[in-house]
Amino acid sequence: SAEARLKTADERLNLALDSTQVGVYEWNVETDEVYCTPSIWKLIGYNPAEMPATGQGWLALLHGEDQPAVRAVIEAHFRDETPFIEIEHCVVHGSGEPLWIALRAKCISFSATKTPRRVLGTVQNINARKRTDEALRAAFAADGRSVKEVAIPSDRETGRPRGFAFVTMGSDADAKA
């Protein structure tokens, strides 16, 4: 039946989201109502029944230092300055610890007056990659060298670092040391 196929497809999607540490959300900008897949709540360590299902509620979960940057990226997208809402930032995990996530979304519906109406997006756990980046930078800094950029390839299925990194040093002298 159509209902059984829909249930199977929903289960398949939720298993895929859980196994890749990705969640999907939809934000009704006009009402501020947010729907999050169960995988998002599992990822950030909260019981969805205890959380406000609003954009303002989500912003309250952001690490305080990241709130202005996240708001600026969203507002730039709403002004049509960027093709996506795309930012890596910290949220406060249910355990109280900071958790790095990658947020990627797009406003898919505007009113006749170009006011944003509906946003669809994903949230992915990038904590392991960010912690590896921080550890590499700290190791080079302890040796007196500066790092300009760290690129850590992630496994497509798990999102975890693949065990190596590309490091661009701050100067030629740092690279030769």
C-alpha positions in Angstrom: 0.0 0.0 0.0 1.0 3.6 -0.4 1.0 4.1 3.4 3.4 1.2 3.9 5.8 2.5 1.2 5.7 5.9 2.8 6.4 4.4 6.2 9.3 2.4 4.8 10.7 5.5 3.0 10.5 7.5 6.3 12.3 4.8 8.3 15.0 4.6 5.6 15.5 8.4 5.7 15.7 8.4 9.5 18.2 5.6 9.5 20.4 7.4 6.9 20.3 10.6 8.9 21.2 8.9 12.2 24.0 7.0 10.6 25.6 10.1 9.0 25.0 12.4 12.0 22.9 14.7 9.9 19.5 16.2 10.6 17.0 18.0 8.4 14.9 21.0 9.5 12.2 23.3 8.1 11.7 26.8 9.4 8.5 28.8 8.8 10.0 32.2 9.0 6.6 34.0 9.2 5.4 32.0 12.2 8.9 31.2 13.5 7.9 27.5 13.8 10.6 25.0 13.3 10.3 21.3 12.5 13.5 19.2 13.2 13.9 15.5 12.3 14.5 13.3 15.4 18.2 13.0 14.3 18.8 16.7 15.1 17.6 16.3 18.7 19.6 13.1 19.1 22.7 14.8 17.6 22.6 17.8 20.0 21.5 15.8 23.0 18.0 17.2 23.8 14.5 15.7 24.2 12.4 17.4 21.5 9.4 17.4 23.8 11.3 19.8 26.1 12.5 22.1 23.4 10.8 25.1 21.9 10.0 24.4 18.2 10.9 27.9 17.1 13.8 29.7 15.4 14.3 31.8 18.5 14.5 28.6 20.5 17.2 27.3 18.2 19.1 30.5 18.4 19.1 30.1 22.2 21.0 26.9 21.8 23.9 28.6 20.0 27.1 29.3 21.9 26.9 32.9 22.8 29.9 34.0 20.8 28.5 32.5 17.7 25.0 34.1 17.8 26.0 37.3 15.9 27.8 35.5 13.1 24.9 33.0 12.6 22.3 35.8 12.5 24.5 37.8 10.0 24.8 34.8 7.7 21.0 34.2 7.8 20.3 37.9 7.2 22.7 38.1 4.3 21.0 35.1 2.7 17.6 36.7 3.2 18.9 39.9 1.4 19.8 37.5 -1.5 23.6 38.2 -1.0 24.4 34.5 -0.7 23.0 31.4 -2.4 22.9 29.5 0.9 22.9 29.9 4.6 26.2 28.1 5.4 28.1 28.3 8.6 30.0 26.2 11.1 29.3 27.1 14.7 28.9 25.8 18.2 25.7 24.9 19.9 25.4 23.9 23.6 24.9 20.2 23.7 22.4 18.8 26.2 25.4 17.7 28.3 26.4 21.4 28.6 29.5 20.9 26.4 30.0 22.9 23.1 29.3 20.9 20.0 30.5 22.0 16.5 27.9 21.7 13.8 27.7 22.7 10.1 24.5 24.4 9.1 23.5 24.5 5.5 20.1 25.8 4.3 18.3 27.8 1.7 15.2 30.0 1.7 12.9 28.2 -0.7 9.9 30.5 -0.5 9.5 34.2 -0.4 6.3 36.4 -0.3 5.3 38.7 -3.1 7.2 41.5 -1.2 10.4 39.3 -1.1 10.0 38.5 2.6 11.4 35.1 3.5 8.8 32.5 4.3 10.3 29.0 4.4 13.8 27.7 4.9 14.9 24.1 4.5 18.3 22.9 5.6 20.6 20.4 7.3 22.6 20.2 10.4 25.7 18.0 10.6 27.9 17.1 13.5 31.5 18.2 12.7 32.8 18.1 16.3 35.4 15.4 15.6 36.9 17.4 12.7 36.9 20.7 14.6 38.6 19.0 17.6 41.3 17.5 15.3 41.8 20.9 13.7 42.3 22.5 17.2 44.7 19.8 18.3 46.8 20.2 15.1 47.0 24.0 15.6 47.9 23.6 19.2 50.7 21.1 18.4 52.2 23.4 15.9 51.9 26.4 18.2 53.6 24.5 21.0 56.5 24.1 18.5 56.5 27.9 17.8 54.9 27.6 14.4 51.8 29.2 13.0 49.1 27.5 10.9 47.2 29.4 8.3 44.7 26.7 7.3 43.9 23.1 8.1 41.8 20.9 5.8 40.7 17.6 7.3 39.0 15.2 4.9 35.9 13.5 6.5 34.4 10.1 5.8 31.3 10.7 3.7 29.3 8.1 5.7 30.3 8.9 9.3 31.5 12.5 9.0 34.5 11.6 11.1 38.1 12.6 10.1 39.8 10.2 7.8 43.1 10.2 9.7 45.1 12.7 7.8 45.1 16.5 7.2 46.4 19.1 4.8 48.1 21.9 6.7 49.0 25.3 5.2 51.6 26.9 7.4 51.6 30.6 8.3 55.0 31.2 6.6 57.8 29.5 4.6 59.9 29.5 7.8 57.1 27.7 9.7 56.8 25.1 6.9 60.6 24.4 6.9 60.9 24.1 10.7 
